[in-house]
Amino acid sequence: MKKLYLIIVSPEKLLFNGEVESVTLPGSAGSFTILPQHAPIVSSLTAGRFVYVTNGEEHTSNIQGGFVEMNNNQVTVCVE
C-alpha cells in the first residue's frame, strides 16, 4: 500500500513525523482528506478534528487552526 509522509508541528514542538495512509483536515472550505499521490495543495485550517491513519490505526486530535502543505507525497501541517 502506498503511503504519505506526514510531519505535524506546533509552535512548541514536533508532534508527529512518519508514514501514514491518509490525513483528514478541517479546511477553510470544509473537511478534506489527503491520500497518497494527492495533487500539491496549500490550505489554511480552521478549528476542528484532525485525523490521520497509520498502520490501520486512526489517530485524532482537535486543532484550533493552522496551515497544511502537500507536495511530493509529503504532508506538512502546522497546527495551533
mmJSON file of the N, C-alpha and C atoms, coordinates in Angstrom:
{"data_MODEL":{"atom_site":{
"group_PDB":["ATOM","ATOM","ATOM","ATOM","ATOM","ATOM","ATOM","ATOM","ATOM","ATOM","ATOM","ATOM","ATOM","ATOM","ATOM","ATOM","ATOM","ATOM","ATOM","ATOM","ATOM","ATOM","ATOM","ATOM","ATOM","ATOM","ATOM","ATOM","ATOM","ATOM","ATOM","ATOM","ATOM","ATOM","ATOM","ATOM","ATOM","ATOM","ATOM","ATOM","ATOM","ATOM","ATOM","ATOM","ATOM","ATOM","ATOM","ATOM","ATOM","ATOM","ATOM","ATOM","ATOM","ATOM","ATOM","ATOM","ATOM","ATOM","ATOM","ATOM","ATOM","ATOM","ATOM","ATOM","ATOM","ATOM","ATOM","ATOM","ATOM","ATOM","ATOM","ATOM","ATOM","ATOM","ATOM","ATOM","ATOM","ATOM","ATOM","ATOM","ATOM","ATOM","ATOM","ATOM","ATOM","ATOM","ATOM","ATOM","ATOM","ATOM","ATOM","ATOM","ATOM","ATOM","ATOM","ATOM","ATOM","ATOM","ATOM","ATOM","ATOM","ATOM","ATOM","ATOM","ATOM","ATOM","ATOM","ATOM","ATOM","ATOM","ATOM","ATOM","ATOM","ATOM","ATOM","ATOM","ATOM","ATOM","ATOM","ATOM","ATOM","ATOM","ATOM","ATOM","ATOM","ATOM","ATOM","ATOM","ATOM","ATOM","ATOM","ATOM","ATOM","ATOM","ATOM","ATOM","ATOM","ATOM","ATOM","ATOM","ATOM","ATOM","ATOM","ATOM","ATOM","ATOM","ATOM","ATOM","ATOM","ATOM","ATOM","ATOM","ATOM","ATOM","ATOM","ATOM","ATOM","ATOM","ATOM","ATOM","ATOM","ATOM","ATOM","ATOM","ATOM","ATOM","ATOM","ATOM","ATOM","ATOM","ATOM","ATOM","ATOM","ATOM","ATOM","ATOM","ATOM","ATOM","ATOM","ATOM","ATOM","ATOM","ATOM","ATOM","ATOM","ATOM","ATOM","ATOM","ATOM","ATOM","ATOM","ATOM","ATOM","ATOM","ATOM","ATOM","ATOM","ATOM","ATOM","ATOM","ATOM","ATOM","ATOM","ATOM","ATOM","ATOM","ATOM","ATOM","ATOM","ATOM","ATOM","ATOM","ATOM","ATOM","ATOM","ATOM","ATOM","ATOM","ATOM","ATOM","ATOM","ATOM","ATOM","ATOM","ATOM","ATOM","ATOM","ATOM","ATOM","ATOM","ATOM","ATOM","ATOM","ATOM","ATOM","ATOM","ATOM","ATOM","ATOM","ATOM"],
"id":[1,2,3,4,5,6,7,8,9,10,11,12,13,14,15,16,17,18,19,20,21,22,23,24,25,26,27,28,29,30,31,32,33,34,35,36,37,38,39,40,41,42,43,44,45,46,47,48,49,50,51,52,53,54,55,56,57,58,59,60,61,62,63,64,65,66,67,68,69,70,71,72,73,74,75,76,77,78,79,80,81,82,83,84,85,86,87,88,89,90,91,92,93,94,95,96,97,98,99,100,101,102,103,104,105,106,107,108,109,110,111,112,113,114,115,116,117,118,119,120,121,122,123,124,125,126,127,128,129,130,131,132,133,134,135,136,137,138,139,140,141,142,143,144,145,146,147,148,149,150,151,152,153,154,155,156,157,158,159,160,161,162,163,164,165,166,167,168,169,170,171,172,173,174,175,176,177,178,179,180,181,182,183,184,185,186,187,188,189,190,191,192,193,194,195,196,197,198,199,200,201,202,203,204,205,206,207,208,209,210,211,212,213,214,215,216,217,218,219,220,221,222,223,224,225,226,227,228,229,230,231,232,233,234,235,236,237,238,239,240],
"type_symbol":["N","C","C","N","C","C","N","C","C","N","C","C","N","C","C","N","C","C","N","C","C","N","C","C","N","C","C","N","C","C","N","C","C","N","C","C","N","C","C","N","C","C","N","C","C","N","C","C","N","C","C","N","C","C","N","C","C","N","C","C","N","C","C","N","C","C","N","C","C","N","C","C","N","C","C","N","C","C","N","C","C","N","C","C","N","C","C","N","C","C","N","C","C","N","C","C","N","C","C","N","C","C","N","C","C","N","C","C","N","C","C","N","C","C","N","C","C","N","C","C","N","C","C","N","C","C","N","C","C","N","C","C","N","C","C","N","C","C","N","C","C","N","C","C","N","C","C","N","C","C","N","C","C","N","C","C","N","C","C","N","C","C","N","C","C","N","C","C","N","C","C","N","C","C","N","C","C","N","C","C","N","C","C","N","C","C","N","C","C","N","C","C","N","C","C","N","C","C","N","C","C","N","C","C","N","C","C","N","C","C","N","C","C","N","C","C","N","C","C","N","C","C","N","C","C","N","C","C","N","C","C","N","C","C","N","C","C","N","C","C"],
"label_atom_id":["N","CA","C","N","CA","C","N","CA","C","N","CA","C","N","CA","C","N","CA","C","N","CA","C","N","CA","C","N","CA","C","N","CA","C","N","CA","C","N","CA","C","N","CA","C","N","CA","C","N","CA","C","N","CA","C","N","CA","C","N","CA","C","N","CA","C","N","CA","C","N","CA","C","N","CA","C","N","CA","C","N","CA","C","N","CA","C","N","CA","C","N","CA","C","N","CA","C","N","CA","C","N","CA","C","N","CA","C","N","CA","C","N","CA","C","N","CA","C","N","CA","C","N","CA","C","N","CA","C","N","CA","C","N","CA","C","N","CA","C","N","CA","C","N","CA","C","N","CA","C","N","CA","C","N","CA","C","N","CA","C","N","CA","C","N","CA","C","N","CA","C","N","CA","C","N","CA","C","N","CA","C","N","CA","C","N","CA","C","N","CA","C","N","CA","C","N","CA","C","N","CA","C","N","CA","C","N","CA","C","N","CA","C","N","CA","C","N","CA","C","N","CA","C","N","CA","C","N","CA","C","N","CA","C","N","CA","C","N","CA","C","N","CA","C","N","CA","C","N","CA","C","N","CA","C","N","CA","C","N","CA","C","N","CA","C","N","CA","C","N","CA","C","N","CA","C","N","CA","C"],
"label_alt_id":[null,null,null,null,null,null,null,null,null,null,null,null,null,null,null,null,null,null,null,null,null,null,null,null,null,null,null,null,null,null,null,null,null,null,null,null,null,null,null,null,null,null,null,null,null,null,null,null,null,null,null,null,null,null,null,null,null,null,null,null,null,null,null,null,null,null,null,null,null,null,null,null,null,null,null,null,null,null,null,null,null,null,null,null,null,null,null,null,null,null,null,null,null,null,null,null,null,null,null,null,null,null,null,null,null,null,null,null,null,null,null,null,null,null,null,null,null,null,null,null,null,null,null,null,null,null,null,null,null,null,null,null,null,null,null,null,null,null,null,null,null,null,null,null,null,null,null,null,null,null,null,null,null,null,null,null,null,null,null,null,null,null,null,null,null,null,null,null,null,null,null,null,null,null,null,null,null,null,null,null,null,null,null,null,null,null,null,null,null,null,null,null,null,null,null,null,null,null,null,null,null,null,null,null,null,null,null,null,null,null,null,null,null,null,null,null,null,null,null,null,null,null,null,null,null,null,null,null,null,null,null,null,null,null,null,null,null,null,null,null],
"label_comp_id":["MET","MET","MET","LYS","LYS","LYS","LYS","LYS","LYS","LEU","LEU","LEU","TYR","TYR","TYR","LEU","LEU","LEU","ILE","ILE","ILE","ILE","ILE","ILE","VAL","VAL","VAL","SER","SER","SER","PRO","PRO","PRO","GLU","GLU","GLU","LYS","LYS","LYS","LEU","LEU","LEU","LEU","LEU","LEU","PHE","PHE","PHE","ASN","ASN","ASN","GLY","GLY","GLY","GLU","GLU","GLU","VAL","VAL","VAL","GLU","GLU","GLU","SER","SER","SER","VAL","VAL","VAL","THR","THR","THR","LEU","LEU","LEU","PRO","PRO","PRO","GLY","GLY","GLY","SER","SER","SER","ALA","ALA","ALA","GLY","GLY","GLY","SER","SER","SER","PHE","PHE","PHE","THR","THR","THR","ILE","ILE","ILE","LEU","LEU","LEU","PRO","PRO","PRO","GLN","GLN","GLN","HIS","HIS","HIS","ALA","ALA","ALA","PRO","PRO","PRO","ILE","ILE","ILE","VAL","VAL","VAL","SER","SER","SER","SER","SER","SER","LEU","LEU","LEU","THR","THR","THR","ALA","ALA","ALA","GLY","GLY","GLY","ARG","ARG","ARG","PHE","PHE","PHE","VAL","VAL","VAL","TYR","TYR","TYR","VAL","VAL","VAL","THR","THR","THR","ASN","ASN","ASN","GLY","GLY","GLY","GLU","GLU","GLU","GLU","GLU","GLU","HIS","HIS","HIS","THR","THR","THR","SER","SER","SER","ASN","ASN","ASN","ILE","ILE","ILE","GLN","GLN","GLN","GLY","GLY","GLY","GLY","GLY","GLY","PHE","PHE","PHE","VAL","VAL","VAL","GLU","GLU","GLU","MET","MET","MET","ASN","ASN","ASN","ASN","ASN","ASN","ASN","ASN","ASN","GLN","GLN","GLN","VAL","VAL","VAL","THR","THR","THR","VAL","VAL","VAL","CYS","CYS","CYS","VAL","VAL","VAL","GLU","GLU","GLU"],
"label_asym_id":["A","A","A","A","A","A","A","A","A","A","A","A","A","A","A","A","A","A","A","A","A","A","A","A","A","A","A","A","A","A","A","A","A","A","A","A","A","A","A","A","A","A","A","A","A","A","A","A","A","A","A","A","A","A","A","A","A","A","A","A","A","A","A","A","A","A","A","A","A","A","A","A","A","A","A","A","A","A","A","A","A","A","A","A","A","A","A","A","A","A","A","A","A","A","A","A","A","A","A","A","A","A","A","A","A","A","A","A","A","A","A","A","A","A","A","A","A","A","A","A","A","A","A","A","A","A","A","A","A","A","A","A","A","A","A","A","A","A","A","A","A","A","A","A","A","A","A","A","A","A","A","A","A","A","A","A","A","A","A","A","A","A","A","A","A","A","A","A","A","A","A","A","A","A","A","A","A","A","A","A","A","A","A","A","A","A","A","A","A","A","A","A","A","A","A","A","A","A","A","A","A","A","A","A","A","A","A","A","A","A","A","A","A","A","A","A","A","A","A","A","A","A","A","A","A","A","A","A","A","A","A","A","A","A","A","A","A","A","A","A"],
"label_entity_id":["1","1","1","1","1","1","1","1","1","1","1","1","1","1","1","1","1","1","1","1","1","1","1","1","1","1","1","1","1","1","1","1","1","1","1","1","1","1","1","1","1","1","1","1","1","1","1","1","1","1","1","1","1","1","1","1","1","1","1","1","1","1","1","1","1","1","1","1","1","1","1","1","1","1","1","1","1","1","1","1","1","1","1","1","1","1","1","1","1","1","1","1","1","1","1","1","1","1","1","1","1","1","1","1","1","1","1","1","1","1","1","1","1","1","1","1","1","1","1","1","1","1","1","1","1","1","1","1","1","1","1","1","1","1","1","1","1","1","1","1","1","1","1","1","1","1","1","1","1","1","1","1","1","1","1","1","1","1","1","1","1","1","1","1","1","1","1","1","1","1","1","1","1","1","1","1","1","1","1","1","1","1","1","1","1","1","1","1","1","1","1","1","1","1","1","1","1","1","1","1","1","1","1","1","1","1","1","1","1","1","1","1","1","1","1","1","1","1","1","1","1","1","1","1","1","1","1","1","1","1","1","1","1","1","1","1","1","1","1","1"],
"label_seq_id":[1,1,1,2,2,2,3,3,3,4,4,4,5,5,5,6,6,6,7,7,7,8,8,8,9,9,9,10,10,10,11,11,11,12,12,12,13,13,13,14,14,14,15,15,15,16,16,16,17,17,17,18,18,18,19,19,19,20,20,20,21,21,21,22,22,22,23,23,23,24,24,24,25,25,25,26,26,26,27,27,27,28,28,28,29,29,29,30,30,30,31,31,31,32,32,32,33,33,33,34,34,34,35,35,35,36,36,36,37,37,37,38,38,38,39,39,39,40,40,40,41,41,41,42,42,42,43,43,43,44,44,44,45,45,45,46,46,46,47,47,47,48,48,48,49,49,49,50,50,50,51,51,51,52,52,52,53,53,53,54,54,54,55,55,55,56,56,56,57,57,57,58,58,58,59,59,59,60,60,60,61,61,61,62,62,62,63,63,63,64,64,64,65,65,65,66,66,66,67,67,67,68,68,68,69,69,69,70,70,70,71,71,71,72,72,72,73,73,73,74,74,74,75,75,75,76,76,76,77,77,77,78,78,78,79,79,79,80,80,80],
"pdbx_PDB_ins_code":[null,null,null,null,null,null,null,null,null,null,null,null,null,null,null,null,null,null,null,null,null,null,null,null,null,null,null,null,null,null,null,null,null,null,null,null,null,null,null,null,null,null,null,null,null,null,null,null,null,null,null,null,null,null,null,null,null,null,null,null,null,null,null,null,null,null,null,null,null,null,null,null,null,null,null,null,null,null,null,null,null,null,null,null,null,null,null,null,null,null,null,null,null,null,null,null,null,null,null,null,null,null,null,null,null,null,null,null,null,null,null,null,null,null,null,null,null,null,null,null,null,null,null,null,null,null,null,null,null,null,null,null,null,null,null,null,null,null,null,null,null,null,null,null,null,null,null,null,null,null,null,null,null,null,null,null,null,null,null,null,null,null,null,null,null,null,null,null,null,null,null,null,null,null,null,null,null,null,null,null,null,null,null,null,null,null,null,null,null,null,null,null,null,null,null,null,null,null,null,null,null,null,null,null,null,null,null,null,null,null,null,null,null,null,null,null,null,null,null,null,null,null,null,null,null,null,null,null,null,null,null,null,null,null,null,null,null,null,null,null],
"Cartn_x":[0.835,0.0,0.881,0.538,1.278,1.023,2.028,1.919,2.323,1.935,2.324,3.336,4.129,4.993,4.361,4.081,3.391,4.29,4.346,5.045,4.022,3.852,2.941,3.771,3.691,4.421,3.469,3.798,3.096,4.155,3.75,4.761,5.733,5.313,6.144,7.066,6.58,7.379,6.906,7.692,7.328,6.355,5.165,4.144,4.133,4.463,4.485,5.364,6.049,6.928,6.981,6.259,6.267,5.332,5.257,4.409,2.973,2.029,0.599,-0.093,-1.313,-2.121,-2.998,-3.471,-4.332,-4.317,-4.719,-4.811,-6.11,-6.945,-8.178,-8.082,-8.338,-8.125,-9.353,-9.538,-10.642,-10.212,-10.41,-10.023,-10.997,-10.574,-11.409,-12.689,-12.646,-13.826,-14.521,-14.11,-14.699,-13.629,-14.009,-13.085,-12.652,-11.374,-10.877,-9.854,-9.696,-8.776,-7.676,-6.465,-5.307,-4.875,-4.754,-4.316,-2.993,-2.285,-1.04,-1.254,-0.25,-0.235,-1.222,-1.702,-2.598,-1.875,-2.62,-2.042,-1.499,-0.491,0.032,-1.079,-1.027,-2.04,-1.444,-1.919,-1.626,-2.969,-3.265,-4.563,-4.44,-5.282,-5.406,-6.366,-6.22,-7.066,-7.852,-9.043,-9.878,-9.939,-10.613,-10.802,-11.612,-11.184,-11.893,-11.07,-11.506,-10.884,-9.876,-8.69,-7.578,-7.451,-7.453,-7.372,-6.287,-5.43,-4.506,-4.5,-4.264,-4.288,-2.885,-2.357,-1.058,-1.148,-0.652,-0.722,-2.149,-3.125,-4.527,-5.172,-4.437,-4.951,-5.225,-6.43,-6.836,-6.405,-5.784,-5.365,-6.095,-6.701,-7.443,-6.948,-7.141,-6.779,-7.641,-7.982,-8.696,-7.671,-7.822,-6.913,-7.707,-7.005,-7.641,-7.43,-6.648,-6.367,-4.944,-4.541,-3.185,-3.11,-2.075,-1.832,-1.357,-1.6,-1.125,-0.539,0.528,1.101,1.307,0.863,1.081,1.908,3.055,3.899,4.816,4.938,5.819,5.544,4.273,3.833,4.231,4.515,4.806,3.794,3.176,2.201,2.845,2.912,3.446,2.303,2.03,0.926,1.465,1.143,1.472,0.157,0.024,-1.24,-1.077,-2.198,-2.259,-2.889],
"Cartn_y":[-1.182,0.0,1.247,2.196,3.447,4.25,5.026,5.828,7.27,8.122,9.529,9.707,10.75,11.107,12.322,12.25,13.31,13.908,15.238,15.977,16.918,16.832,17.715,18.512,19.837,20.7,21.703,22.088,23.162,24.219,25.384,26.383,25.878,24.908,24.422,23.269,22.351,21.148,20.366,19.366,18.396,17.406,17.23,16.352,14.963,14.885,13.585,13.704,12.603,12.563,11.105,10.742,9.358,9.093,7.823,7.415,7.181,7.575,7.397,6.969,6.436,6.058,7.201,8.047,9.175,10.227,11.442,12.572,13.298,13.551,14.315,15.565,16.709,18.004,18.9,19.821,20.778,22.018,22.01,23.136,24.295,25.444,26.65,26.485,25.666,25.434,24.12,23.483,22.213,21.162,20.083,18.994,18.312,17.902,17.207,16.159,15.149,14.044,14.032,13.814,13.692,12.233,11.663,10.284,10.289,9.154,9.098,9.553,10.236,10.765,11.908,12.546,13.705,14.841,15.64,16.806,17.785,18.571,19.576,20.523,20.913,21.799,22.579,23.802,24.602,25.125,24.985,25.416,25.884,26.834,27.206,26.22,26.055,25.143,25.922,25.433,26.052,25.131,25.567,24.725,23.495,22.35,21.122,19.891,18.777,17.475,17.118,16.75,16.331,14.822,14.06,12.597,12.1,11.206,10.519,9.041,8.217,6.768,6.24,5.478,4.856,3.406,2.501,1.059,0.607,1.189,0.833,1.404,2.17,2.745,4.238,4.668,6.062,6.858,8.019,8.929,10.251,10.798,12.045,13.081,14.317,15.437,16.624,17.458,18.695,19.808,20.617,21.732,23.033,24.135,25.452,26.19,25.596,26.212,25.899,26.434,26.225,26.244,25.571,25.505,24.116,23.726,22.438,22.65,21.9,21.87,20.416,20.061,18.72,18.896,18.197,18.263,17.049,16.398,15.23,14.134,13.878,12.822,13.085,14.346,14.744,15.796,15.558,16.481,17.137,18.467,19.209,20.037,19.841,20.522,21.308,22.585,23.445,23.75,23.324,23.474,24.357,24.93,25.703,24.852],
"Cartn_z":[0.0,0.0,0.0,-0.848,-0.9,0.362,0.758,1.972,1.693,2.618,2.644,3.766,3.669,4.784,5.442,6.743,7.477,8.544,8.56,9.603,10.228,11.546,12.267,13.271,13.182,14.108,14.746,15.977,16.667,16.975,17.461,17.819,18.898,19.689,20.788,20.419,19.517,19.28,18.062,17.694,16.671,17.301,16.692,17.25,16.625,15.328,14.64,13.414,13.102,11.947,11.488,10.414,9.969,8.81,8.418,7.302,7.753,6.904,7.167,5.883,6.042,4.88,4.389,5.319,4.947,6.046,5.652,6.578,6.271,7.276,7.108,7.967,7.337,7.983,7.853,8.828,8.745,7.957,6.657,5.808,5.905,5.431,5.463,4.649,3.594,2.751,3.1,4.198,4.615,4.822,5.446,5.734,4.437,4.374,3.19,3.604,2.749,3.006,1.958,2.428,1.544,1.553,0.348,0.158,-0.603,-0.64,-1.412,-2.858,-3.388,-4.755,-4.97,-3.895,-3.997,-4.721,-5.435,-6.107,-5.066,-5.433,-4.495,-4.057,-2.78,-2.223,-1.053,-0.881,0.309,0.766,2.076,2.582,4.024,4.38,5.789,6.446,7.74,8.512,9.546,9.851,10.876,12.089,13.11,14.296,13.902,14.389,14.068,14.377,13.821,14.084,12.994,13.417,12.56,12.758,11.659,11.746,10.801,11.296,10.401,10.733,9.701,9.847,9.569,10.526,10.368,10.834,10.0,10.279,10.593,9.897,10.069,11.316,12.11,13.352,13.175,13.562,13.434,14.661,14.408,15.48,15.265,16.315,16.175,17.171,16.788,17.647,17.249,18.201,17.896,17.761,16.708,16.493,16.472,16.663,16.657,15.348,14.458,13.159,12.755,11.615,11.144,9.631,9.1,7.66,7.28,6.028,5.517,4.122,3.836,2.501,2.107,0.908,0.349,-0.909,-0.97,-2.148,-2.163,-3.319,-3.474,-2.442,-2.192,-1.267,0.19,0.51,1.891,2.324,3.481,4.05,5.269,5.256,6.395,6.964,8.268,8.926,10.104,10.153,11.293,11.995,13.246,13.971,15.203,15.602,16.847,17.909],
"occupancy":[1.0,1.0,1.0,1.0,1.0,1.0,1.0,1.0,1.0,1.0,1.0,1.0,1.0,1.0,1.0,1.0,1.0,1.0,1.0,1.0,1.0,1.0,1.0,1.0,1.0,1.0,1.0,1.0,1.0,1.0,1.0,1.0,1.0,1.0,1.0,1.0,1.0,1.0,1.0,1.0,1.0,1.0,1.0,1.0,1.0,1.0,1.0,1.0,1.0,1.0,1.0,1.0,1.0,1.0,1.0,1.0,1.0,1.0,1.0,1.0,1.0,1.0,1.0,1.0,1.0,1.0,1.0,1.0,1.0,1.0,1.0,1.0,1.0,1.0,1.0,1.0,1.0,1.0,1.0,1.0,1.0,1.0,1.0,1.0,1.0,1.0,1.0,1.0,1.0,1.0,1.0,1.0,1.0,1.0,1.0,1.0,1.0,1.0,1.0,1.0,1.0,1.0,1.0,1.0,1.0,1.0,1.0,1.0,1.0,1.0,1.0,1.0,1.0,1.0,1.0,1.0,1.0,1.0,1.0,1.0,1.0,1.0,1.0,1.0,1.0,1.0,1.0,1.0,1.0,1.0,1.0,1.0,1.0,1.0,1.0,1.0,1.0,1.0,1.0,1.0,1.0,1.0,1.0,1.0,1.0,1.0,1.0,1.0,1.0,1.0,1.0,1.0,1.0,1.0,1.0,1.0,1.0,1.0,1.0,1.0,1.0,1.0,1.0,1.0,1.0,1.0,1.0,1.0,1.0,1.0,1.0,1.0,1.0,1.0,1.0,1.0,1.0,1.0,1.0,1.0,1.0,1.0,1.0,1.0,1.0,1.0,1.0,1.0,1.0,1.0,1.0,1.0,1.0,1.0,1.0,1.0,1.0,1.0,1.0,1.0,1.0,1.0,1.0,1.0,1.0,1.0,1.0,1.0,1.0,1.0,1.0,1.0,1.0,1.0,1.0,1.0,1.0,1.0,1.0,1.0,1.0,1.0,1.0,1.0,1.0,1.0,1.0,1.0,1.0,1.0,1.0,1.0,1.0,1.0,1.0,1.0,1.0,1.0,1.0,1.0],
"B_iso_or_equiv":[0.0,0.0,0.0,0.0,0.0,0.0,0.0,0.0,0.0,0.0,0.0,0.0,0.0,0.0,0.0,0.0,0.0,0.0,0.0,0.0,0.0,0.0,0.0,0.0,0.0,0.0,0.0,0.0,0.0,0.0,0.0,0.0,0.0,0.0,0.0,0.0,0.0,0.0,0.0,0.0,0.0,0.0,0.0,0.0,0.0,0.0,0.0,0.0,0.0,0.0,0.0,0.0,0.0,0.0,0.0,0.0,0.0,0.0,0.0,0.0,0.0,0.0,0.0,0.0,0.0,0.0,0.0,0.0,0.0,0.0,0.0,0.0,0.0,0.0,0.0,0.0,0.0,0.0,0.0,0.0,0.0,0.0,0.0,0.0,0.0,0.0,0.0,0.0,0.0,0.0,0.0,0.0,0.0,0.0,0.0,0.0,0.0,0.0,0.0,0.0,0.0,0.0,0.0,0.0,0.0,0.0,0.0,0.0,0.0,0.0,0.0,0.0,0.0,0.0,0.0,0.0,0.0,0.0,0.0,0.0,0.0,0.0,0.0,0.0,0.0,0.0,0.0,0.0,0.0,0.0,0.0,0.0,0.0,0.0,0.0,0.0,0.0,0.0,0.0,0.0,0.0,0.0,0.0,0.0,0.0,0.0,0.0,0.0,0.0,0.0,0.0,0.0,0.0,0.0,0.0,0.0,0.0,0.0,0.0,0.0,0.0,0.0,0.0,0.0,0.0,0.0,0.0,0.0,0.0,0.0,0.0,0.0,0.0,0.0,0.0,0.0,0.0,0.0,0.0,0.0,0.0,0.0,0.0,0.0,0.0,0.0,0.0,0.0,0.0,0.0,0.0,0.0,0.0,0.0,0.0,0.0,0.0,0.0,0.0,0.0,0.0,0.0,0.0,0.0,0.0,0.0,0.0,0.0,0.0,0.0,0.0,0.0,0.0,0.0,0.0,0.0,0.0,0.0,0.0,0.0,0.0,0.0,0.0,0.0,0.0,0.0,0.0,0.0,0.0,0.0,0.0,0.0,0.0,0.0,0.0,0.0,0.0,0.0,0.0,0.0],
"pdbx_formal_charge":[null,null,null,null,null,null,null,null,null,null,null,null,null,null,null,null,null,null,null,null,null,null,null,null,null,null,null,null,null,null,null,null,null,null,null,null,null,null,null,null,null,null,null,null,null,null,null,null,null,null,null,null,null,null,null,null,null,null,null,null,null,null,null,null,null,null,null,null,null,null,null,null,null,null,null,null,null,null,null,null,null,null,null,null,null,null,null,null,null,null,null,null,null,null,null,null,null,null,null,null,null,null,null,null,null,null,null,null,null,null,null,null,null,null,null,null,null,null,null,null,null,null,null,null,null,null,null,null,null,null,null,null,null,null,null,null,null,null,null,null,null,null,null,null,null,null,null,null,null,null,null,null,null,null,null,null,null,null,null,null,null,null,null,null,null,null,null,null,null,null,null,null,null,null,null,null,null,null,null,null,null,null,null,null,null,null,null,null,null,null,null,null,null,null,null,null,null,null,null,null,null,null,null,null,null,null,null,null,null,null,null,null,null,null,null,null,null,null,null,null,null,null,null,null,null,null,null,null,null,null,null,null,null,null,null,null,null,null,null,null],
"auth_seq_id":[1,1,1,2,2,2,3,3,3,4,4,4,5,5,5,6,6,6,7,7,7,8,8,8,9,9,9,10,10,10,11,11,11,12,12,12,13,13,13,14,14,14,15,15,15,16,16,16,17,17,17,18,18,18,19,19,19,20,20,20,21,21,21,22,22,22,23,23,23,24,24,24,25,25,25,26,26,26,27,27,27,28,28,28,29,29,29,30,30,30,31,31,31,32,32,32,33,33,33,34,34,34,35,35,35,36,36,36,37,37,37,38,38,38,39,39,39,40,40,40,41,41,41,42,42,42,43,43,43,44,44,44,45,45,45,46,46,46,47,47,47,48,48,48,49,49,49,50,50,50,51,51,51,52,52,52,53,53,53,54,54,54,55,55,55,56,56,56,57,57,57,58,58,58,59,59,59,60,60,60,61,61,61,62,62,62,63,63,63,64,64,64,65,65,65,66,66,66,67,67,67,68,68,68,69,69,69,70,70,70,71,71,71,72,72,72,73,73,73,74,74,74,75,75,75,76,76,76,77,77,77,78,78,78,79,79,79,80,80,80],
"auth_comp_id":["MET","MET","MET","LYS","LYS","LYS","LYS","LYS","LYS","LEU","LEU","LEU","TYR","TYR","TYR","LEU","LEU","LEU","ILE","ILE","ILE","ILE","ILE","ILE","VAL","VAL","VAL","SER","SER","SER","PRO","PRO","PRO","GLU","GLU","GLU","LYS","LYS","LYS","LEU","LEU","LEU","LEU","LEU","LEU","PHE","PHE","PHE","ASN","ASN","ASN","GLY","GLY","GLY","GLU","GLU","GLU","VAL","VAL","VAL","GLU","GLU","GLU","SER","SER","SER","VAL","VAL","VAL","THR","THR","THR","LEU","LEU","LEU","PRO","PRO","PRO","GLY","GLY","GLY","SER","SER","SER","ALA","ALA","ALA","GLY","GLY","GLY","SER","SER","SER","PHE","PHE","PHE","THR","THR","THR","ILE","ILE","ILE","LEU","LEU","LEU","PRO","PRO","PRO","GLN","GLN","GLN","HIS","HIS","HIS","ALA","ALA","ALA","PRO","PRO","PRO","ILE","ILE","ILE","VAL","VAL","VAL","SER","SER","SER","SER","SER","SER","LEU","LEU","LEU","THR","THR","THR","ALA","ALA","ALA","GLY","GLY","GLY","ARG","ARG","ARG","PHE","PHE","PHE","VAL","VAL","VAL","TYR","TYR","TYR","VAL","VAL","VAL","THR","THR","THR","ASN","ASN","ASN","GLY","GLY","GLY","GLU","GLU","GLU","GLU","GLU","GLU","HIS","HIS","HIS","THR","THR","THR","SER","SER","SER","ASN","ASN","ASN","ILE","ILE","ILE","GLN","GLN","GLN","GLY","GLY","GLY","GLY","GLY","GLY","PHE","PHE","PHE","VAL","VAL","VAL","GLU","GLU","GLU","MET","MET","MET","ASN","ASN","ASN","ASN","ASN","ASN","ASN","ASN","ASN","GLN","GLN","GLN","VAL","VAL","VAL","THR","THR","THR","VAL","VAL","VAL","CYS","CYS","CYS","VAL","VAL","VAL","GLU","GLU","GLU"],
"auth_asym_id":["A","A","A","A","A","A","A","A","A","A","A","A","A","A","A","A","A","A","A","A","A","A","A","A","A","A","A","A","A","A","A","A","A","A","A","A","A","A","A","A","A","A","A","A","A","A","A","A","A","A","A","A","A","A","A","A","A","A","A","A","A","A","A","A","A","A","A","A","A","A","A","A","A","A","A","A","A","A","A","A","A","A","A","A","A","A","A","A","A","A","A","A","A","A","A","A","A","A","A","A","A","A","A","A","A","A","A","A","A","A","A","A","A","A","A","A","A","A","A","A","A","A","A","A","A","A","A","A","A","A","A","A","A","A","A","A","A","A","A","A","A","A","A","A","A","A","A","A","A","A","A","A","A","A","A","A","A","A","A","A","A","A","A","A","A","A","A","A","A","A","A","A","A","A","A","A","A","A","A","A","A","A","A","A","A","A","A","A","A","A","A","A","A","A","A","A","A","A","A","A","A","A","A","A","A","A","A","A","A","A","A","A","A","A","A","A","A","A","A","A","A","A","A","A","A","A","A","A","A","A","A","A","A","A","A","A","A","A","A","A"],
"auth_atom_id":["N","CA","C","N","CA","C","N","CA","C","N","CA","C","N","CA","C","N","CA","C","N","CA","C","N","CA","C","N","CA","C","N","CA","C","N","CA","C","N","CA","C","N","CA","C","N","CA","C","N","CA","C","N","CA","C","N","CA","C","N","CA","C","N","CA","C","N","CA","C","N","CA","C","N","CA","C","N","CA","C","N","CA","C","N","CA","C","N","CA","C","N","CA","C","N","CA","C","N","CA","C","N","CA","C","N","CA","C","N","CA","C","N","CA","C","N","CA","C","N","CA","C","N","CA","C","N","CA","C","N","CA","C","N","CA","C","N","CA","C","N","CA","C","N","CA","C","N","CA","C","N","CA","C","N","CA","C","N","CA","C","N","CA","C","N","CA","C","N","CA","C","N","CA","C","N","CA","C","N","CA","C","N","CA","C","N","CA","C","N","CA","C","N","CA","C","N","CA","C","N","CA","C","N","CA","C","N","CA","C","N","CA","C","N","CA","C","N","CA","C","N","CA","C","N","CA","C","N","CA","C","N","CA","C","N","CA","C","N","CA","C","N","CA","C","N","CA","C","N","CA","C","N","CA","C","N","CA","C","N","CA","C","N","CA","C","N","CA","C","N","CA","C","N","CA","C","N","CA","C"],
"pdbx_PDB_model_num":[1,1,1,1,1,1,1,1,1,1,1,1,1,1,1,1,1,1,1,1,1,1,1,1,1,1,1,1,1,1,1,1,1,1,1,1,1,1,1,1,1,1,1,1,1,1,1,1,1,1,1,1,1,1,1,1,1,1,1,1,1,1,1,1,1,1,1,1,1,1,1,1,1,1,1,1,1,1,1,1,1,1,1,1,1,1,1,1,1,1,1,1,1,1,1,1,1,1,1,1,1,1,1,1,1,1,1,1,1,1,1,1,1,1,1,1,1,1,1,1,1,1,1,1,1,1,1,1,1,1,1,1,1,1,1,1,1,1,1,1,1,1,1,1,1,1,1,1,1,1,1,1,1,1,1,1,1,1,1,1,1,1,1,1,1,1,1,1,1,1,1,1,1,1,1,1,1,1,1,1,1,1,1,1,1,1,1,1,1,1,1,1,1,1,1,1,1,1,1,1,1,1,1,1,1,1,1,1,1,1,1,1,1,1,1,1,1,1,1,1,1,1,1,1,1,1,1,1,1,1,1,1,1,1,1,1,1,1,1,1]
}}}
